[in-house]
Amino acid sequence: MSTAPSGHPAAPRFRVRPPANWINDPNGPFRWRNRYHLFFQHNPDAPVHANVHWGHVSSPDLAHWEHHPIALTPTPGGPDESGCWSGCVVDDGGVPTAVYTGVDRHHTGLGSICLARALVPDDETLTDWKPLPTPVVAGPPAGLDVVMFRDPFVFRSEGRRLALVGAGHADGTPSVLLYDCDDLTDWRFAGVLLDGNDPVAADAFGDKAVGWECPQLYSTASGEWVLVVSLWDGDPCATGYLTGRLQPDDEGGLRFEARTGGLLDHGRDFYAPAVLQEPDRVLLWGWSWEAREQSEADRAGWAGVLSAPRVVGVHPDGALSVVPAPELELLRAAEPFGTAPGRATPLPEAYDLTVTVSTRTTVSLLRSASGAELTVLLDPDGGTVTLDRSDWPRARPDGPAPIVVRAPAEKVRILVDGSLFELFVGDRASVTERVYRRPDDVAELVVTGSGAGVTGWELVPPTPD
């Protein structure tokens, strides 16, 4: 849990972020000795993207997070001297091992793949790490004209340990590269898993991305796989998913045979998710950047936050399934706050709200001094949910226009923590946006429609066992 000052309405208090300065991509979610460990890109010196380290928190329950010392620090003269960038954490023969992108002083978009080992693997807090002095992969394979190479992700398939690396090519084609790495210190290039010329990927993502960052892969009980990629067009622009199967190719490697795909999150402030495959579920966290001016982040002294943990899977039709992790209910107050149809109910700075409807219903959550409202419109007959926050600007090029999600619209769950707004449309879609309250805004709940069921809880600090 963060240590944001009480009374600062923009500062999330219940999601993962360092007490101050910069955070971006979540890295290496990992379960060890009955604790969840989560690492993240972190500049410990300023609320800007520079001087990238790995921050570290852990939790017994996904609700109460404990901050630990920085896990990975750039090594002067080493392969990561200009930054310890994104990657994962795996159990390598009983030793937790970080597999990450090292950026050296000559960084041109081409990272190297580096390892760091936990020095005391039996310690549940995993606070001491030692990087290996030499990368296991110094750069992209020859002959592919790769101009972006980063973000390793290690997984297992049919007893083999393999890894993905995000890539972009000189002709503007994004791809995911595949490596064999049964021995984590000995990697072999095993071909291109998928690239942007795939017709399913092209239909799902369009042709805007010139690189696919932070590839993640998880399997489902049905034998299907879900490939997650972050779409990079020179800047982060969106996150997508593809469902399909891993198929052997003619050279002993694998190809991803995509069936369908789409946006992982329909909001504008979500990127670079990381997954943790557990025996009975898959957890996912994403990074929510600031959608305000840098001068405001400088004054506040912090920038960025991680999303709430989500349980993700795939529906029989190939569409993504996504819901908040059930452990988040540990943050709810003992009793829900009262609501009444048509009446205004004051809303706290952090809350968990569920709305079920059978007819067209408008949920208003915030009112400006001019009378404008931030609303969620549920239209079961039309099969849409619309978030309209037009009167609350965003300091990013894509602006604050309404977002329309096409999905069954009978139920939404809304998680708000300071400026972090997360909307879940049933179990079919999520929307992550940053909304910054102004001093004269009024946070209140008004539900307009017949027969809506509304239950809300204030979020309160969890009580450790």
C-alpha positions as CSV (number, residue, x, y, z in Angstrom):
1,M,0.0,0.0,0.0
2,S,1.3,3.5,-0.8
3,T,2.0,6.1,1.8
4,A,0.2,9.0,0.0
5,P,-0.7,11.8,2.2
6,S,-4.3,11.7,3.5
7,G,-6.5,14.4,2.0
8,H,-4.6,14.5,-1.3
9,P,-7.5,13.5,-3.6
10,A,-5.2,12.6,-6.6
11,A,-3.0,10.2,-4.7
12,P,-4.0,6.5,-4.8
13,R,-3.7,5.0,-1.3
14,F,-4.6,1.3,-1.9
15,R,-2.8,0.4,-5.1
16,V,0.9,-0.2,-5.5
17,R,3.2,2.7,-5.9
18,P,6.4,3.9,-4.2
19,P,6.0,6.5,-1.5
20,A,7.5,9.1,-3.9
21,N,8.9,9.7,-7.3
22,W,8.5,7.6,-10.5
23,I,6.9,4.2,-11.2
24,N,6.1,2.6,-14.6
25,D,5.9,-1.0,-15.8
26,P,5.0,-3.8,-13.3
27,N,7.7,-6.5,-13.4
28,G,8.1,-10.1,-12.3
29,P,5.0,-10.8,-10.3
30,F,6.0,-13.9,-8.4
31,R,4.7,-16.2,-5.6
32,W,7.4,-17.2,-3.1
33,R,7.0,-18.7,0.4
34,N,3.3,-17.8,0.5
35,R,3.9,-14.2,-0.4
36,Y,3.2,-12.3,-3.5
37,H,6.1,-10.3,-4.8
38,L,5.7,-7.5,-7.3
39,F,8.5,-5.5,-8.8
40,F,8.3,-2.3,-10.9
41,Q,10.2,0.2,-12.9
42,H,11.2,3.0,-10.5
43,N,13.2,6.2,-10.5
44,P,14.0,6.8,-6.8
45,D,15.2,10.4,-7.4
46,A,12.4,12.2,-9.3
47,P,8.9,11.8,-10.7
48,V,10.3,11.4,-14.3
49,H,11.2,8.4,-16.5
50,A,15.0,8.2,-16.0
51,N,17.5,6.3,-13.8
52,V,15.4,3.2,-13.9
53,H,15.7,0.7,-11.0
54,W,13.5,-2.1,-9.9
55,G,11.3,-1.2,-6.9
56,H,9.8,-4.1,-4.8
57,V,6.8,-4.8,-2.7
58,S,5.3,-8.0,-1.3
59,S,2.0,-9.0,0.1
60,P,0.4,-12.1,1.8
61,D,-3.0,-11.3,0.4
62,L,-2.9,-8.8,-2.6
63,A,-4.4,-6.1,-0.4
64,H,-1.8,-5.2,2.2
65,W,1.5,-4.4,0.5
66,E,4.9,-4.0,2.3
67,H,7.6,-1.9,0.7
68,H,11.1,-3.4,0.4
69,P,14.5,-1.9,-0.5
70,I,15.2,-1.4,-4.2
71,A,15.8,-4.8,-5.8
72,L,17.9,-4.0,-8.9
73,T,20.2,-1.0,-9.3
74,P,22.1,-0.1,-12.5
75,T,25.7,-1.2,-12.3
76,P,28.3,1.4,-13.3
77,G,30.2,0.0,-16.3
78,G,27.8,-2.9,-16.5
79,P,25.3,-4.0,-19.2
80,D,22.5,-2.3,-17.2
81,E,24.4,0.9,-16.3
82,S,21.7,3.1,-18.0
83,G,18.7,1.2,-16.6
84,C,17.3,-2.0,-15.3
85,W,14.2,-2.2,-17.6
86,S,11.3,-4.6,-17.8
87,G,11.4,-8.4,-17.3
88,C,10.1,-11.2,-15.2
89,V,11.1,-13.4,-12.1
90,V,11.3,-17.2,-12.3
91,D,12.1,-20.0,-9.9
92,D,15.4,-21.4,-11.3
93,G,16.1,-24.6,-9.4
94,G,15.0,-23.1,-6.1
95,V,16.6,-19.7,-6.7
96,P,14.4,-16.8,-7.5
97,T,15.9,-15.2,-10.6
98,A,15.1,-11.9,-12.3
99,V,15.3,-11.9,-16.1
100,Y,15.4,-8.3,-17.2
101,T,16.4,-5.8,-19.9
102,G,19.7,-4.1,-19.4
103,V,20.3,-0.8,-21.0
104,D,23.9,0.3,-21.4
105,R,25.4,3.8,-22.0
106,H,25.0,3.4,-25.8
107,H,21.3,2.6,-25.6
108,T,19.6,2.9,-29.0
109,G,16.5,0.8,-28.3
110,L,18.4,-2.5,-28.3
111,G,18.6,-3.9,-24.8
112,S,20.4,-7.0,-23.6
113,I,18.9,-9.8,-21.5
114,C,20.4,-9.9,-18.0
115,L,20.0,-12.1,-14.9
116,A,20.0,-11.3,-11.2
117,R,19.8,-14.0,-8.5
118,A,18.2,-13.8,-5.0
119,L,21.1,-14.1,-2.6
120,V,19.0,-15.6,0.2
121,P,16.4,-17.7,-1.6
122,D,14.9,-19.0,1.6
123,D,14.1,-15.5,2.9
124,E,10.4,-14.8,2.1
125,T,11.1,-11.1,1.7
126,L,13.7,-11.6,-1.2
127,T,15.4,-8.3,-0.4
128,D,19.0,-9.1,-1.6
129,W,19.8,-9.6,-5.3
130,K,23.0,-10.0,-7.2
131,P,23.2,-9.3,-10.9
132,L,25.3,-11.5,-13.2
133,P,28.1,-9.4,-14.8
134,T,27.5,-10.6,-18.4
135,P,24.2,-10.6,-20.3
136,V,22.8,-14.0,-21.4
137,V,21.7,-12.3,-24.7
138,A,23.8,-9.4,-25.8
139,G,21.3,-8.2,-28.4
140,P,18.9,-9.3,-31.1
141,P,19.6,-12.2,-33.5
142,A,21.5,-11.4,-36.7
143,G,19.7,-11.1,-40.0
144,L,16.3,-9.8,-38.7
145,D,17.0,-6.0,-38.9
146,V,15.6,-5.5,-35.4
147,V,15.7,-1.9,-34.1
148,M,13.7,-2.5,-30.8
149,F,14.6,-5.5,-28.5
150,R,13.5,-5.7,-24.9
151,D,11.3,-7.1,-22.1
152,P,12.0,-10.9,-21.7
153,F,9.2,-13.1,-20.4
154,V,9.9,-16.7,-19.4
155,F,7.2,-19.4,-19.6
156,R,6.9,-23.2,-19.9
157,S,5.3,-25.3,-22.6
158,E,5.2,-29.1,-22.6
159,G,8.2,-29.3,-20.3
160,R,10.3,-26.8,-22.2
161,R,11.4,-23.5,-20.7
162,L,11.1,-20.8,-23.3
163,A,11.2,-17.0,-23.4
164,L,9.6,-14.2,-25.4
165,V,11.2,-10.9,-26.2
166,G,9.4,-7.8,-27.6
167,A,10.7,-6.5,-30.9
168,G,10.3,-4.0,-33.7
169,H,11.9,-4.2,-37.1
170,A,13.4,-1.5,-39.4
171,D,10.4,-1.8,-41.8
172,G,8.0,-0.9,-39.0
173,T,6.8,-4.5,-38.4
174,P,6.3,-5.4,-34.7
175,S,7.0,-8.9,-33.5
176,V,7.5,-11.3,-30.6
177,L,10.7,-13.3,-30.7
178,L,11.1,-16.8,-29.2
179,Y,14.1,-18.2,-27.3
180,D,14.9,-21.6,-25.8
181,C,16.3,-21.2,-22.3
182,D,16.1,-24.4,-20.4
183,D,19.4,-23.3,-19.0
184,L,18.8,-19.7,-18.0
185,T,22.5,-18.9,-18.7
186,D,22.3,-20.3,-22.2
187,W,19.7,-18.9,-24.6
188,R,19.1,-20.0,-28.2
189,F,17.0,-18.0,-30.7
190,A,14.1,-20.2,-31.8
191,G,12.4,-18.0,-34.4
192,V,9.6,-15.4,-34.6
193,L,6.6,-16.4,-32.5
194,L,4.3,-13.9,-34.2
195,D,4.5,-10.6,-36.0
196,G,2.3,-7.7,-37.1
197,N,1.7,-9.3,-40.6
198,D,-0.5,-11.9,-39.0
199,P,-4.1,-11.1,-40.2
200,V,-5.8,-11.7,-36.9
201,A,-3.2,-9.4,-35.1
202,A,-3.6,-6.8,-37.9
203,D,-7.4,-6.8,-37.5
204,A,-7.2,-6.6,-33.7
205,F,-4.6,-3.9,-33.4
206,G,-4.4,-2.1,-36.7
207,D,-1.1,-1.0,-38.1
208,K,-0.2,1.8,-35.8
209,A,2.4,-0.1,-33.6
210,V,6.0,-0.4,-34.9
211,G,7.0,-2.5,-31.9
212,W,5.4,-4.9,-29.4
213,E,6.7,-4.3,-25.9
214,C,6.3,-6.4,-22.7
215,P,5.0,-9.6,-24.3
216,Q,3.2,-11.9,-21.8
217,L,1.8,-15.3,-22.3
218,Y,-0.6,-17.5,-20.2
219,S,-2.4,-20.7,-20.7
220,T,-6.0,-21.7,-19.9
221,A,-7.6,-24.9,-18.7
222,S,-9.0,-25.4,-22.2
223,G,-5.5,-25.6,-23.7
224,E,-5.8,-22.1,-25.3
225,W,-3.1,-19.5,-24.8
226,V,-3.4,-15.7,-24.5
227,L,-0.7,-13.5,-25.8
228,V,-0.6,-9.9,-24.4
229,V,1.5,-7.2,-26.1
230,S,1.9,-3.5,-25.4
231,L,1.6,-1.5,-28.6
232,W,4.4,1.0,-29.1
233,D,4.4,3.5,-32.0
234,G,7.4,5.5,-30.8
235,D,5.5,6.1,-27.6
236,P,3.2,3.7,-25.6
237,C,-0.2,3.8,-27.2
238,A,-2.4,0.8,-26.1
239,T,-2.4,-2.8,-24.9
240,G,-3.8,-5.7,-26.8
241,Y,-4.4,-9.4,-26.5
242,L,-4.7,-12.4,-28.8
243,T,-6.1,-15.8,-28.0
244,G,-5.0,-18.9,-29.9
245,R,-2.7,-21.9,-29.7
246,L,1.0,-22.6,-29.8
247,Q,1.8,-24.8,-32.8
248,P,5.2,-26.4,-33.7
249,D,6.9,-25.0,-36.8
250,D,9.1,-26.7,-39.3
251,E,12.3,-25.9,-37.5
252,G,11.4,-27.3,-34.1
253,G,10.2,-24.0,-32.7
254,L,6.7,-22.6,-32.1
255,R,4.3,-20.3,-33.8
256,F,1.4,-18.6,-32.2
257,E,-1.8,-19.4,-34.2
258,A,-4.1,-16.5,-33.3
259,R,-7.9,-17.0,-33.2
260,T,-9.2,-13.6,-32.1
261,G,-8.1,-10.5,-30.2
262,G,-8.8,-7.0,-29.1
263,L,-7.9,-4.3,-26.6
264,L,-6.9,-5.6,-23.2
265,D,-8.2,-2.4,-21.6
266,H,-10.4,0.2,-23.3
267,G,-9.2,3.1,-21.2
268,R,-6.4,5.5,-22.2
269,D,-4.3,5.3,-19.1
270,F,-3.2,1.6,-18.9
271,Y,0.0,0.0,-20.3
272,A,2.7,-2.7,-20.0
273,P,0.7,-5.3,-18.0
274,A,2.5,-8.2,-16.3
275,V,0.9,-11.6,-15.6
276,L,1.4,-14.2,-12.9
277,Q,0.2,-17.7,-13.8
278,E,-1.0,-19.6,-10.8
279,P,-2.3,-23.2,-10.8
280,D,-5.9,-22.2,-10.8
281,R,-5.9,-18.6,-12.1
282,V,-3.9,-15.9,-13.8
283,L,-3.3,-12.5,-12.2
284,L,-2.5,-9.3,-14.1
285,W,-1.3,-5.8,-13.1
286,G,-0.9,-2.8,-15.4
287,W,0.8,0.6,-15.2
288,S,-1.4,3.7,-15.1
289,W,0.6,6.8,-16.1
290,E,-0.2,10.3,-15.2
291,A,-2.6,12.2,-17.5
292,R,-1.8,15.6,-16.0
293,E,1.0,18.1,-16.8
294,Q,4.5,17.2,-15.7
295,S,4.6,20.4,-13.6
296,E,1.8,19.0,-11.5
297,A,3.6,15.7,-11.0
298,D,6.7,17.6,-10.1
299,R,4.8,19.6,-7.4
300,A,3.2,16.4,-6.1
301,G,6.5,14.5,-6.0
302,W,5.2,11.3,-7.5
303,A,4.0,9.9,-10.8
304,G,2.4,6.7,-11.8
305,V,0.5,3.8,-10.1
306,L,-0.2,0.2,-10.7
307,S,-3.7,-1.0,-11.3
308,A,-5.6,-3.3,-9.0
309,P,-4.8,-6.9,-9.5
310,R,-7.1,-8.6,-12.0
311,V,-8.0,-12.2,-12.7
312,V,-7.8,-12.8,-16.5
313,G,-8.8,-15.7,-18.6
314,V,-10.6,-16.4,-21.9
315,H,-14.3,-17.0,-22.7
316,P,-15.3,-19.8,-25.0
317,D,-15.8,-17.3,-27.9
318,G,-12.1,-16.3,-27.5
319,A,-12.8,-12.9,-25.8
320,L,-10.9,-11.9,-22.8
321,S,-12.4,-12.4,-19.3
322,V,-11.3,-9.9,-16.7
323,V,-12.5,-9.2,-13.2
324,P,-10.9,-7.7,-10.0
325,A,-9.1,-10.1,-7.8
326,P,-11.5,-11.3,-5.1
327,E,-8.9,-10.4,-2.4
328,L,-9.7,-6.7,-3.0
329,E,-12.8,-7.2,-1.0
330,L,-10.5,-7.2,2.0
331,L,-10.2,-3.5,1.5
332,R,-14.0,-2.9,1.9
333,A,-15.3,-1.2,5.0
334,A,-17.3,-3.5,7.3
335,E,-20.6,-2.1,6.1
336,P,-21.6,-0.7,2.7
337,F,-22.6,2.9,2.4
338,G,-26.3,3.6,1.9
339,T,-27.7,4.7,-1.5
340,A,-31.1,5.7,-2.6
341,P,-32.4,6.0,-6.3
342,G,-32.4,9.6,-7.5
343,R,-30.7,10.9,-4.3
344,A,-27.2,12.1,-4.0
345,T,-24.9,10.0,-1.9
346,P,-21.5,11.5,-0.9
347,L,-18.6,9.4,-2.2
348,P,-15.3,9.0,-0.4
349,E,-11.9,9.4,-2.1
350,A,-11.6,5.6,-2.5
351,Y,-14.5,3.2,-3.0
352,D,-15.7,-0.1,-4.6
353,L,-19.1,0.2,-6.3
354,T,-21.3,-2.4,-8.0
355,V,-24.2,-1.5,-10.1
356,T,-26.7,-4.0,-11.7
357,V,-29.4,-2.9,-14.1
358,S,-32.1,-4.2,-16.4
359,T,-33.0,-1.0,-18.2
360,R,-31.0,2.0,-19.4
361,T,-29.4,3.7,-16.3
362,T,-27.0,6.6,-15.8
363,V,-24.6,6.6,-12.8
364,S,-23.2,10.0,-12.0
365,L,-20.0,10.0,-9.9
366,L,-18.6,13.5,-10.0
367,R,-20.1,17.0,-10.5
368,S,-18.2,20.1,-11.5
369,A,-18.9,23.7,-10.4
370,S,-20.5,24.3,-13.8
371,G,-22.9,21.4,-13.3
372,A,-21.2,19.0,-15.7
373,E,-21.1,15.4,-14.5
374,L,-18.8,12.4,-14.9
375,T,-21.2,9.5,-15.8
376,V,-21.3,5.8,-16.6
377,L,-24.3,5.0,-18.9
378,L,-25.4,1.4,-18.9
379,D,-27.6,0.4,-21.9
380,P,-28.5,-3.3,-21.7
381,D,-30.7,-3.2,-24.8
382,G,-27.9,-1.6,-26.9
383,G,-25.2,-3.7,-25.3
384,T,-23.0,-0.7,-24.5
385,V,-21.5,1.0,-21.5
386,T,-20.3,4.6,-22.0
387,L,-17.9,6.5,-19.7
388,D,-18.3,10.2,-20.2
389,R,-15.7,12.3,-18.4
390,S,-15.5,15.0,-21.0
391,D,-15.4,17.9,-18.5
392,W,-12.3,16.5,-16.8
393,P,-9.4,17.1,-19.1
394,R,-6.4,14.9,-19.7
395,A,-3.0,16.3,-20.5
396,R,-2.3,13.7,-23.2
397,P,-2.9,13.8,-27.0
398,D,-5.9,11.4,-27.0
399,G,-8.0,13.8,-24.8
400,P,-11.0,13.0,-22.6
401,A,-13.7,12.1,-25.2
402,P,-16.3,9.5,-24.1
403,I,-15.4,5.8,-24.2
404,V,-18.0,3.4,-25.5
405,V,-17.5,-0.3,-24.6
406,R,-19.6,-2.9,-26.5
407,A,-20.3,-5.7,-24.0
408,P,-23.2,-7.0,-21.9
409,A,-24.2,-4.0,-19.9
410,E,-26.2,-5.4,-17.0
411,K,-23.5,-5.0,-14.4
412,V,-20.5,-2.8,-13.8
413,R,-18.0,-2.6,-11.0
414,I,-16.2,0.6,-10.4
415,L,-13.0,0.9,-8.3
416,V,-11.8,4.4,-7.5
417,D,-8.7,5.2,-5.6
418,G,-7.8,8.8,-5.7
419,S,-7.3,9.7,-9.4
420,L,-7.2,6.0,-10.5
421,F,-10.5,5.0,-12.0
422,E,-11.1,1.3,-13.0
423,L,-14.3,0.2,-14.6
424,F,-15.2,-3.5,-15.1
425,V,-18.1,-4.3,-17.5
426,G,-19.3,-7.6,-16.2
427,D,-16.4,-10.0,-16.9
428,R,-15.9,-8.9,-20.5
429,A,-14.0,-5.5,-20.5
430,S,-12.1,-3.0,-18.4
431,V,-11.6,0.7,-18.7
432,T,-8.7,2.4,-16.8
433,E,-8.6,6.2,-16.7
434,R,-7.0,8.9,-14.5
435,V,-9.5,11.5,-13.3
436,Y,-8.2,14.4,-11.2
437,R,-10.7,16.1,-9.0
438,R,-10.6,19.9,-8.8
439,P,-11.1,21.6,-5.5
440,D,-14.6,22.7,-6.3
441,D,-15.7,19.3,-7.7
442,V,-18.3,17.3,-5.7
443,A,-17.9,13.6,-5.5
444,E,-21.4,12.1,-5.2
445,L,-23.3,9.2,-6.5
446,V,-26.6,9.7,-8.3
447,V,-28.3,6.8,-10.1
448,T,-31.0,7.7,-12.7
449,G,-33.0,4.8,-13.9
450,S,-35.6,2.3,-12.7
451,G,-34.8,-0.9,-10.8
452,A,-31.0,-0.4,-10.5
453,G,-29.2,-2.3,-7.7
454,V,-26.4,-0.3,-6.2
455,T,-23.9,-1.4,-3.4
456,G,-20.9,0.6,-2.5
457,W,-18.1,0.3,0.1
458,E,-15.5,2.8,1.2
459,L,-12.0,1.4,1.0
460,V,-10.2,1.3,4.3
461,P,-6.7,0.3,5.2
462,P,-6.5,-3.5,5.7
463,T,-5.8,-4.8,9.1
464,P,-2.8,-7.2,9.2
465,D,-3.4,-10.6,10.7
